[in-house]
Amino acid sequence: MSGPSRRSAPWMIAAALVAAVVLLGAAPAALGAARSSDDPVPAANPLDPAQSVALAYEFLDARVDEFCDGEGRCLPRSYEGGFFTTPSWDFTPSFVYDDALVIIAYTARGLPDDLRRARSIGDTLLFVQENDPIGDGRTRASYEPHGIRQGRVEITGPGSFTGNQAWVGLALTRLAHATGDSRYLDGALRVGQWIQDNTADMARAPYGYTGGQLEDGTSLTWKSTEHNSDVSGFFTQLAQLTGDPVWSDRAAVAAEFVAAMQSADGHVNTGTGLDGSTINTRPIPLDAQTWSSLATGDPRYGAALDWTLDNLIATDGPYTGPSISEVDVSKAWFEGSGHLALALELRDAPGDADQVETLLSSIRLAQRDAPNGDGKGIVATSNDGLDSGFGDLYYASLHTGATAWYLLAAVGDNPFALPVD
């Protein structure tokens, strides 16, 4: 296996905390409980696309405003409700991947309050970068919002995974582009240099970028397709903002690794084993298909999108959407529905518009009716217990990342590309 992916980190941390709760004799509440009939249901019909988008932004607004310090730095919790919120346990960590998506979703709409909130999160990312115990430009997988509200850095996910770093970089480059504030570009350059210095592998073909580092400094020697897609998009943006062609050259290395992972039937494999060269063929994750297309813009990955439509689409009651991998196609993964819809929208091949509307309509239905929803945010999955195939489960809990991906799909904004002025 290639090791824990970017998206695996929250579930690994959550599993450890759940184990502690169980050992203390406090079992989590029943999974998959529907929203109480006493909870308010918005008067406006959230299945209307414009109202749905407005409500999703209201959800993000509330999450961002919940944990802020006196300096205007804010950090939204990533998950809420269901599995993550019980009478005895409230899981509040904020994952920088989710935070990056929220920043980019705010810049996509770009209202004054959107940019204010985007900057409040971006300033927090600069704060945790500057105050990291090592202080070499890295950020960590997740942080505690309660700590930020108290003006301090509390690391909850200490790993420095390449994909996470690249997403922080994508958020900071987007903020630099949207605001003209050089602090964000400076922070992005520090992240980019950390990735280059610590993960570039030009010794073991196919060349690319390895998985990052664990808390103790151990390097992860496998290479991930997802991570290299992230790096390709991020480094391309650094090249655009700085005018320095070295970043374009580095982006090309990451993109060539992604291309080397594409199989004969079109799908893109997850990455390599520990030797950095042997292709890891199972599981086959959705994001290797969609992000390869979004991050590189290469039409060869149209075949990967077609493979996805043929092999990864799940139907769970009224909900339709992709699963995380081919290991379990029993439930829809709404975060994945967002980036699949966006990839299809941007490809715009015959039939893609209908597929996009099916995916977005199902997300809007989940926004209104899914277990543990609030009528505004988007839950991670259509029901609890979706097996990723990478050793973790996903749950029907409200998720800032899923909500942000929905908003990006709804407006057609690719987070891997800077908007055209």
QUICOR-V198065 format. One record per pair of residues at least 24 apart in sequence whose C-alpha atoms are under 10 Angstrom apart, sorted by the first residue. I is the first residue (numbers start at 0). J is the second residue. If there is no record, write none. Layout:
# QUICOR-V198065
I | J
I | J
This chain:
# QUICOR-V198065
0 | 221
0 | 269
0 | 270
0 | 271
0 | 272
0 | 273
0 | 278
0 | 279
0 | 280
0 | 281
0 | 282
0 | 389
1 | 209
1 | 210
1 | 219
1 | 220
1 | 221
1 | 222
1 | 223
1 | 224
1 | 269
1 | 270
1 | 271
1 | 272
1 | 273
1 | 274
1 | 275
1 | 278
1 | 279
1 | 280
1 | 281
1 | 389
2 | 210
2 | 219
2 | 220
2 | 221
2 | 222
2 | 223
2 | 270
2 | 271
2 | 272
2 | 273
2 | 389
2 | 390
3 | 160
3 | 210
3 | 219
3 | 221
3 | 223
3 | 389
3 | 390
3 | 391
4 | 160
4 | 161
4 | 162
4 | 163
4 | 210
4 | 222
4 | 223
4 | 224
4 | 225
4 | 226
4 | 269
4 | 389
5 | 94
5 | 96
5 | 140
5 | 159
5 | 160
5 | 161
5 | 162
5 | 163
5 | 164
5 | 166
5 | 210
5 | 223
5 | 225
5 | 226
6 | 94
6 | 96
6 | 97
6 | 140
6 | 162
6 | 163
6 | 225
6 | 286
6 | 387
6 | 389
6 | 391
7 | 387
7 | 389
7 | 390
7 | 391
7 | 392
7 | 393
8 | 94
8 | 140
8 | 141
8 | 156
8 | 157
8 | 158
8 | 160
8 | 163
8 | 391
9 | 77
9 | 78
9 | 92
9 | 93
9 | 94
9 | 140
9 | 141
9 | 155
9 | 156
9 | 391
9 | 393
10 | 390
10 | 391
10 | 392
10 | 393
10 | 394
11 | 156
11 | 390
11 | 391
11 | 392
12 | 90
12 | 92
12 | 141
12 | 155
12 | 156
13 | 82
13 | 83
13 | 90
13 | 92
13 | 391
14 | 391
14 | 392
16 | 88
16 | 90
17 | 82
17 | 83
17 | 88
17 | 90
20 | 87
20 | 88
24 | 87
25 | 85
25 | 86
25 | 87
25 | 88
26 | 85
26 | 86
26 | 87
26 | 88
27 | 81
27 | 82
27 | 83
27 | 84
27 | 85
27 | 86
27 | 87
27 | 88
28 | 81
28 | 82
28 | 83
28 | 84
28 | 85
28 | 86
28 | 87
28 | 88
29 | 81
29 | 82
29 | 85
30 | 80
30 | 81
30 | 82
30 | 83
30 | 85
30 | 370
30 | 371
30 | 382
30 | 383
30 | 384
30 | 394
30 | 395
30 | 396
31 | 80
31 | 81
31 | 82
31 | 369
31 | 370
31 | 371
31 | 381
31 | 382
31 | 383
31 | 384
31 | 394
31 | 395
31 | 396
32 | 80
32 | 81
32 | 82
32 | 369
32 | 370
32 | 371
32 | 372
32 | 382
32 | 383
32 | 395
33 | 81
33 | 368
33 | 369
33 | 370
33 | 371
33 | 372
33 | 382
33 | 395
34 | 80
34 | 81
34 | 368
34 | 369
34 | 370
34 | 371
34 | 372
34 | 373
34 | 374
35 | 370
35 | 371
35 | 372
35 | 373
38 | 372
38 | 373
38 | 374
39 | 373
39 | 374
40 | 367
40 | 368
40 | 373
40 | 374
40 | 375
41 | 367
41 | 373
41 | 374
41 | 375
42 | 374
43 | 374
44 | 363
44 | 367
44 | 374
45 | 363
45 | 364
45 | 365
45 | 366
45 | 367
45 | 368
45 | 374
45 | 375
46 | 359
46 | 360
46 | 361
46 | 362
46 | 363
46 | 364
46 | 365
46 | 366
46 | 367
47 | 360
47 | 363
47 | 364
48 | 359
48 | 360
48 | 363
48 | 409
49 | 409
50 | 363
50 | 375
51 | 362
51 | 363
51 | 364
51 | 366
51 | 367
51 | 374
51 | 375
51 | 376
51 | 405
51 | 406
51 | 409
52 | 363
52 | 375
52 | 376
52 | 402
52 | 405
52 | 406
52 | 407
52 | 409
52 | 410
53 | 375
53 | 406
54 | 366
54 | 373
54 | 374
54 | 375
54 | 376
55 | 363
55 | 366
55 | 374
55 | 375
55 | 376
55 | 377
55 | 399
55 | 402
55 | 403
55 | 405
55 | 406
56 | 101
56 | 104
56 | 105
56 | 108
56 | 113
56 | 375
56 | 376
56 | 402
56 | 403
56 | 406
57 | 375
57 | 376
58 | 373
58 | 374
58 | 375
58 | 376
58 | 377
58 | 397
58 | 398
58 | 399
58 | 402
59 | 101
59 | 104
59 | 105
59 | 113
59 | 116
59 | 375
59 | 376
59 | 398
59 | 399
59 | 400
59 | 402
59 | 403
60 | 101
60 | 105
60 | 112
60 | 113
60 | 116
62 | 376
62 | 398
62 | 399
63 | 98
63 | 101
63 | 116
63 | 117
63 | 119
63 | 120
63 | 144
63 | 399
64 | 116
64 | 119
65 | 144
65 | 145
65 | 148
66 | 143
66 | 144
66 | 145
66 | 146
66 | 147
66 | 148
66 | 149
67 | 119
67 | 120
67 | 123
67 | 144
67 | 145
67 | 146
67 | 147
67 | 148
67 | 149
67 | 150
68 | 119
68 | 123
68 | 144
68 | 145
68 | 146
68 | 147
68 | 148
68 | 149
68 | 150
68 | 151
69 | 147
69 | 148
69 | 149
69 | 150
70 | 119
70 | 122
70 | 123
70 | 148
70 | 150
71 | 115
71 | 116
71 | 118
71 | 119
71 | 120
71 | 122
71 | 123
71 | 148
72 | 116
72 | 117
72 | 118
72 | 119
72 | 120
72 | 121
72 | 122
72 | 123
72 | 124
72 | 125
72 | 126
72 | 147
72 | 148
72 | 150
73 | 116
73 | 117
73 | 118
73 | 119
73 | 120
73 | 121
73 | 122
73 | 123
73 | 124
73 | 144
73 | 145
73 | 147
73 | 148
73 | 150
74 | 98
74 | 116
74 | 119
74 | 120
74 | 121
74 | 122
74 | 123
74 | 124
74 | 142
74 | 143
74 | 144
74 | 145
74 | 146
74 | 147
74 | 148
75 | 101
75 | 120
75 | 142
75 | 143
75 | 144
75 | 145
75 | 147
75 | 399
76 | 141
76 | 142
76 | 143
76 | 144
76 | 145
76 | 398
76 | 399
77 | 141
77 | 144
77 | 396
77 | 397
77 | 398
77 | 399
77 | 400
77 | 401
78 | 378
78 | 379
78 | 394
78 | 395
78 | 396
78 | 397
78 | 398
78 | 399
78 | 400
78 | 401
79 | 371
79 | 372
79 | 376
79 | 378
79 | 395
79 | 396
79 | 397
79 | 398
79 | 399
80 | 370
80 | 371
80 | 372
80 | 373
80 | 378
80 | 394
80 | 395
80 | 396
80 | 397
80 | 398
81 | 370
81 | 371
81 | 372
81 | 378
81 | 383
81 | 394
81 | 395
81 | 396
81 | 397
82 | 371
82 | 383
82 | 384
82 | 393
82 | 394
82 | 395
82 | 396
82 | 397
83 | 394
83 | 395
83 | 396
83 | 397
84 | 371
84 | 396
90 | 143
91 | 142
91 | 143
91 | 144
91 | 145
91 | 155
92 | 140
92 | 141
92 | 142
92 | 143
92 | 144
92 | 145
92 | 146
92 | 153
92 | 154
92 | 155
92 | 156
93 | 140
93 | 141
93 | 142
93 | 143
93 | 144
93 | 145
93 | 154
93 | 155
93 | 156
93 | 399
94 | 139
94 | 140
94 | 141
94 | 142
94 | 143
94 | 144
94 | 155
94 | 156
94 | 163
94 | 399
94 | 400
95 | 120
95 | 124
95 | 138
95 | 139
95 | 140
95 | 141
95 | 142
95 | 156
95 | 163
95 | 164
95 | 166
95 | 167
95 | 170
95 | 400
96 | 140
96 | 141
96 | 162
96 | 163
96 | 164
96 | 165
96 | 166
96 | 167
96 | 169
96 | 170
96 | 399
96 | 400
97 | 141
97 | 163
97 | 166
97 | 167
97 | 398
97 | 399
97 | 400
97 | 401
97 | 402
97 | 403
97 | 404
98 | 123
98 | 124
98 | 141
98 | 166
98 | 167
98 | 170
98 | 399
98 | 400
98 | 403
99 | 124
99 | 163
99 | 165
99 | 166
99 | 167
99 | 168
99 | 169
99 | 170
99 | 171
99 | 173
99 | 400
99 | 403
99 | 414
100 | 166
100 | 167
100 | 169
100 | 170
100 | 399
100 | 400
100 | 401
100 | 402
100 | 403
100 | 404
100 | 406
100 | 407
100 | 414
101 | 170
101 | 399
101 | 400
101 | 401
101 | 402
101 | 403
101 | 404
101 | 406
101 | 407
102 | 167
102 | 169
102 | 170
102 | 171
102 | 173
102 | 174
102 | 403
102 | 414
103 | 169
103 | 170
103 | 171
103 | 172
103 | 173
103 | 174
103 | 177
103 | 403
103 | 404
103 | 406
103 | 407
103 | 412
103 | 413
103 | 414
103 | 415
103 | 417
104 | 170
104 | 400
104 | 402
104 | 403
104 | 404
104 | 405
104 | 406
104 | 407
104 | 408
104 | 410
104 | 412
104 | 413
104 | 414
105 | 174
105 | 403
105 | 406
105 | 407
106 | 170
106 | 173
106 | 174
106 | 176
106 | 177
106 | 178
106 | 407
106 | 412
106 | 414
106 | 418
107 | 173
107 | 177
107 | 406
107 | 407
107 | 410
107 | 411
107 | 412
107 | 413
107 | 414
107 | 418
108 | 406
108 | 407
108 | 410
108 | 412
109 | 177
114 | 174
114 | 177
114 | 178
117 | 170
117 | 171
117 | 173
117 | 174
118 | 170
118 | 171
118 | 174
118 | 175
118 | 177
118 | 178
118 | 180
118 | 183
120 | 170
120 | 171
121 | 167
121 | 170
121 | 171
121 | 173
121 | 174
121 | 175
121 | 182
121 | 183
121 | 186
122 | 171
122 | 182
122 | 183
122 | 186
123 | 147
123 | 150
123 | 152
124 | 167
124 | 168
124 | 170
124 | 171
124 | 183
124 | 186
125 | 167
125 | 171
125 | 182
125 | 183
125 | 185
125 | 186
125 | 187
126 | 150
126 | 151
126 | 152
126 | 186
127 | 151
127 | 152
127 | 153
127 | 154
128 | 152
128 | 186
128 | 189
128 | 190
129 | 186
135 | 189
135 | 190
135 | 192
135 | 193
136 | 164
136 | 186
136 | 187
136 | 188
136 | 189
136 | 190
136 | 191
136 | 192
136 | 193
136 | 194
137 | 161
137 | 163
137 | 164
137 | 167
137 | 186
137 | 189
137 | 190
137 | 191
137 | 192
137 | 193
137 | 194
138 | 163
138 | 164
138 | 167
138 | 168
138 | 190
138 | 193
139 | 163
139 | 164
139 | 167
139 | 212
139 | 213
139 | 214
140 | 164
140 | 167
156 | 213
156 | 214
157 | 212
157 | 213
157 | 214
157 | 215
158 | 211
158 | 212
158 | 213
158 | 214
158 | 215
158 | 216
158 | 217
159 | 193
159 | 194
159 | 210
159 | 211
159 | 212
159 | 213
159 | 214
159 | 216
159 | 218
159 | 219
160 | 194
160 | 198
160 | 209
160 | 210
160 | 211
160 | 212
160 | 213
160 | 214
160 | 218
160 | 219
160 | 226
161 | 190
161 | 191
161 | 193
161 | 194
161 | 195
161 | 197
161 | 198
161 | 208
161 | 209
161 | 210
161 | 211
161 | 212
161 | 219
161 | 222
161 | 223
161 | 225
161 | 226
161 | 227
161 | 229
161 | 230
162 | 194
162 | 208
162 | 209
162 | 210
162 | 211
162 | 223
162 | 224
162 | 225
162 | 226
162 | 227
162 | 228
162 | 229
162 | 230
163 | 210
163 | 211
163 | 226
163 | 229
163 | 230
164 | 190
164 | 191
164 | 193
164 | 194
164 | 211
164 | 226
164 | 229
164 | 230
164 | 233
165 | 190
165 | 191
165 | 193
165 | 194
165 | 226
165 | 227
165 | 228
165 | 229
165 | 230
165 | 231
165 | 232
165 | 233
165 | 234
166 | 190
166 | 226
166 | 229
166 | 230
166 | 232
166 | 233
166 | 414
166 | 415
167 | 191
167 | 233
168 | 229
168 | 230
168 | 232
168 | 233
168 | 234
168 | 236
168 | 237
169 | 229
169 | 230
169 | 232
169 | 233
169 | 234
169 | 235
169 | 236
169 | 237
169 | 414
169 | 415
169 | 416
169 | 417
170 | 233
170 | 414
170 | 415
171 | 233
172 | 233
172 | 234
172 | 236
172 | 237
172 | 239
172 | 240
172 | 416
172 | 417
173 | 233
173 | 236
173 | 240
173 | 414
173 | 415
173 | 416
173 | 417
173 | 418
174 | 417
175 | 240
176 | 236
176 | 240
176 | 417
176 | 418
176 | 420
177 | 417
177 | 418
177 | 420
184 | 237
184 | 240
184 | 241
187 | 233
187 | 234
187 | 236
187 | 237
188 | 234
188 | 237
188 | 241
190 | 233
191 | 230
191 | 233
191 | 234
191 | 237
191 | 246
192 | 234
192 | 246
194 | 230
195 | 230
195 | 234
195 | 246
195 | 249
198 | 222
199 | 249
199 | 252
199 | 253
200 | 252
200 | 275
201 | 252
202 | 275
203 | 274
203 | 275
203 | 276
204 | 256
204 | 259
204 | 274
204 | 275
204 | 276
204 | 277
205 | 252
205 | 253
205 | 255
205 | 256
205 | 257
205 | 258
205 | 259
205 | 260
205 | 271
205 | 275
205 | 276
205 | 277
205 | 278
206 | 252
206 | 253
206 | 254
206 | 255
206 | 256
206 | 257
206 | 259
206 | 275
206 | 276
207 | 231
207 | 249
207 | 250
207 | 251
207 | 252
207 | 253
207 | 254
207 | 255
207 | 256
207 | 257
207 | 275
208 | 249
208 | 252
208 | 253
208 | 256
208 | 275
209 | 270
209 | 271
209 | 273
209 | 275
210 | 273
210 | 275
219 | 273
219 | 275
220 | 271
220 | 272
220 | 273
220 | 274
220 | 275
220 | 276
221 | 270
221 | 271
221 | 272
221 | 273
221 | 274
221 | 275
221 | 276
221 | 277
221 | 278
221 | 279
222 | 256
222 | 257
222 | 269
222 | 270
222 | 271
222 | 272
222 | 273
222 | 274
222 | 275
222 | 276
222 | 277
222 | 278
222 | 279
223 | 256
223 | 257
223 | 260
223 | 268
223 | 269
223 | 270
223 | 271
223 | 272
223 | 275
223 | 278
223 | 279
223 | 287
224 | 253
224 | 254
224 | 256
224 | 257
224 | 258
224 | 259
224 | 260
224 | 261
224 | 267
224 | 268
224 | 269
224 | 270
224 | 271
224 | 284
224 | 286
224 | 287
224 | 288
224 | 290
224 | 291
225 | 257
225 | 267
225 | 268
225 | 269
225 | 270
225 | 284
225 | 285
225 | 286
225 | 287
225 | 288
225 | 289
225 | 290
225 | 291
225 | 294
226 | 253
226 | 257
226 | 269
226 | 270
226 | 287
226 | 290
226 | 291
227 | 251
227 | 252
227 | 253
227 | 254
227 | 255
227 | 256
227 | 257
227 | 270
227 | 287
227 | 290
227 | 291
227 | 294
228 | 253
228 | 254
228 | 255
228 | 256
228 | 257
228 | 258
228 | 286
228 | 287
228 | 289
228 | 290
228 | 291
228 | 292
228 | 293
228 | 294
228 | 295
228 | 415
229 | 253
229 | 254
229 | 290
229 | 291
229 | 293
229 | 294
229 | 295
229 | 414
229 | 415
230 | 254
230 | 294
230 | 415
231 | 255
231 | 256
231 | 257
231 | 291
231 | 294
231 | 295
231 | 415
232 | 290
232 | 291
232 | 293
232 | 294
232 | 295
232 | 296
232 | 414
232 | 415
232 | 416
232 | 417
233 | 294
233 | 414
233 | 415
233 | 416
233 | 417
234 | 415
235 | 294
235 | 295
235 | 415
235 | 416
235 | 417
236 | 415
236 | 416
236 | 417
239 | 417
240 | 417
250 | 295
251 | 295
253 | 295
254 | 291
254 | 294
254 | 295
254 | 297
255 | 295
257 | 287
257 | 288
257 | 290
257 | 291
257 | 295
258 | 291
258 | 295
258 | 297
258 | 299
258 | 300
260 | 287
261 | 287
261 | 288
261 | 291
261 | 299
261 | 300
261 | 302
261 | 303
262 | 302
262 | 303
263 | 302
264 | 302
264 | 303
264 | 305
264 | 306
265 | 299
265 | 300
265 | 301
265 | 302
265 | 303
265 | 304
265 | 305
265 | 306
265 | 307
266 | 300
266 | 301
266 | 302
266 | 303
266 | 304
266 | 305
266 | 306
266 | 307
266 | 310
267 | 291
267 | 300
267 | 302
267 | 303
267 | 304
267 | 306
267 | 307
268 | 303
281 | 324
281 | 325
281 | 326
281 | 388
281 | 389
282 | 323
282 | 324
282 | 325
282 | 326
282 | 387
282 | 388
282 | 389
283 | 307
283 | 311
283 | 323
283 | 324
283 | 325
283 | 326
283 | 387
283 | 388
283 | 389
284 | 311
284 | 322
284 | 323
284 | 324
284 | 325
284 | 326
284 | 387
284 | 388
284 | 389
285 | 310
285 | 311
285 | 312
285 | 321
285 | 322
285 | 323
285 | 324
285 | 325
285 | 332
285 | 335
285 | 336
285 | 338
285 | 339
285 | 387
286 | 323
286 | 324
286 | 334
286 | 335
286 | 338
286 | 339
287 | 324
288 | 338
288 | 339
288 | 342
289 | 335
289 | 338
289 | 339
289 | 340
289 | 341
289 | 342
289 | 343
290 | 338
290 | 339
290 | 341
290 | 342
290 | 415
291 | 342
292 | 339
292 | 342
292 | 343
292 | 345
292 | 346
293 | 338
293 | 339
293 | 341
293 | 342
293 | 343
293 | 345
293 | 346
293 | 413
293 | 414
293 | 415
293 | 416
294 | 342
294 | 413
294 | 414
294 | 415
294 | 416
295 | 415
295 | 416
296 | 342
296 | 345
296 | 346
296 | 415
296 | 416
297 | 346
298 | 346
300 | 342
300 | 346
301 | 342
301 | 343
301 | 346
301 | 348
304 | 339
304 | 342
304 | 343
304 | 346
305 | 343
305 | 351
307 | 339
308 | 339
308 | 354
312 | 336
313 | 381
314 | 381
315 | 380
315 | 381
315 | 382
316 | 381
316 | 382
317 | 361
317 | 364
317 | 365
317 | 368
317 | 369
317 | 381
318 | 357
318 | 358
318 | 360
318 | 361
318 | 362
318 | 363
318 | 364
318 | 365
318 | 369
318 | 380
318 | 381
318 | 382
319 | 357
319 | 358
319 | 359
319 | 360
319 | 361
319 | 362
319 | 365
319 | 381
320 | 354
320 | 357
320 | 358
320 | 359
320 | 361
320 | 362
320 | 380
320 | 381
321 | 358
321 | 380
322 | 380
322 | 385
322 | 386
322 | 387
323 | 380
323 | 385
323 | 386
323 | 387
323 | 388
323 | 389
323 | 393
324 | 385
324 | 386
324 | 387
324 | 388
324 | 389
325 | 386
325 | 387
325 | 388
326 | 385
326 | 386
326 | 387
326 | 388
326 | 389
327 | 384
327 | 385
327 | 386
327 | 387
327 | 388
328 | 385
328 | 386
328 | 387
329 | 381
329 | 382
329 | 384
329 | 385
329 | 386
330 | 380
330 | 381
330 | 382
330 | 383
330 | 384
330 | 385
330 | 386
330 | 393
331 | 358
331 | 361
331 | 362
331 | 379
331 | 380
331 | 381
331 | 382
331 | 385
331 | 395
332 | 362
332 | 378
332 | 379
332 | 380
332 | 381
332 | 382
332 | 385
332 | 387
332 | 393
332 | 394
332 | 395
332 | 401
333 | 358
333 | 359
333 | 361
333 | 362
333 | 365
333 | 377
333 | 378
333 | 379
333 | 380
333 | 381
333 | 395
333 | 398
333 | 400
333 | 401
333 | 402
333 | 404
333 | 405
334 | 362
334 | 377
334 | 378
334 | 379
334 | 380
334 | 398
334 | 399
334 | 400
334 | 401
334 | 402
334 | 403
334 | 404
334 | 405
335 | 379
335 | 380
335 | 401
335 | 404
335 | 405
336 | 361
336 | 362
336 | 379
336 | 380
336 | 401
336 | 404
336 | 405
336 | 408
337 | 362
337 | 400
337 | 401
337 | 402
337 | 403
337 | 404
337 | 405
337 | 406
337 | 407
337 | 408
337 | 409
338 | 401
338 | 404
338 | 405
338 | 407
338 | 408
338 | 413
338 | 414
339 | 404
339 | 408
340 | 404
340 | 405
340 | 407
340 | 408
340 | 409
340 | 411
341 | 404
341 | 405
341 | 406
341 | 407
341 | 408
341 | 409
341 | 410
341 | 411
341 | 412
341 | 413
342 | 408
342 | 411
342 | 413
343 | 408
344 | 408
344 | 409
344 | 411
344 | 412
345 | 408
345 | 411
345 | 412
345 | 413
355 | 408
355 | 409
356 | 409
358 | 405
358 | 408
359 | 405
359 | 406
359 | 408
359 | 409
362 | 401
362 | 402
362 | 405
363 | 405
365 | 395
366 | 397
366 | 402
369 | 395
369 | 396
369 | 397
370 | 394
370 | 395
370 | 396
370 | 397
371 | 395
371 | 396
371 | 397
372 | 396
372 | 397
372 | 398
373 | 397
375 | 402
376 | 400
376 | 401
376 | 402
376 | 403
376 | 405
377 | 401
377 | 402
377 | 403
377 | 404
377 | 405
378 | 402
